[in-house]
Amino acid sequence: MYRIISGRWKSKRISAPKNFNVRPTTDFAKEALFSIIENRFNIDMTASSVLDLFAGIGSVSLEFASRGCQDVTSVELNAKHAAFISTTAADLEMALQVNVQRGDVFDYLKKNRGRKSYDIVMADPPFDTDAKKYAELIDWVLNNAYVKPGGIFILEHQSRQKFEHPNLLDTRKYGNVSFSFYSATMEATEETAGENLTTNP
């Protein structure tokens, strides 16, 4: 079970089937995360686009939608989890806001390179993800213009994991969960913009 913290569906509790093996972001950590997004990065939810990778059962995706975000793309490999996000979004009248894509995150990033950039990219890989895969994920997101200029990439991870990267802005710890915040890579956004101009005159 998780709770939508704020927005249209504030305090709404979402219960997933008991046989789902999921680890939703805790209410405490999620509340802190969205406070940082809104206050430190001054991002207007209602005018933002969001890519939620490893979306699980939609705790973060539906939080964005509840707060007025009209463009949320949720990528989740588990078919039952992806269906749960779609069904819950429809039940909460968010179906037009939340676009669920079922598939492997790395395959999705490879197939959709250069197609769209987002104001916020959020990723919550399994906690047992190894350092090499974390590094691969960070590179795929930041080096392929998934983050708009002025946007942010947020990586949720175990607090024992430490990252070094030139785009790393800050890491905030909440118990055994931490959020690392990255800025967009300007070279990647400029390169993709040039490719789009070439292929779409």
RAJOFEN-V502013 format. One record per helix or strand of 2 or more residues. SS is the DSSP state (@ for helix, = for strand). FROM is the first residue (numbers start at 1). TO is the last residue. If there is no record, write none. Layout:
{{SS;FROM;TO} {SS;FROM;TO}}
This chain:
{{=;2;3} {=;13;14} {@;27;39} {@;45;47} {=;49;53} {@;59;66} {=;71;76} {@;79;91} {=;98;102} {@;105;111} {=;118;123} {@;131;142} {=;147;158} {=;168;174} {=;177;183} {@;186;199}}
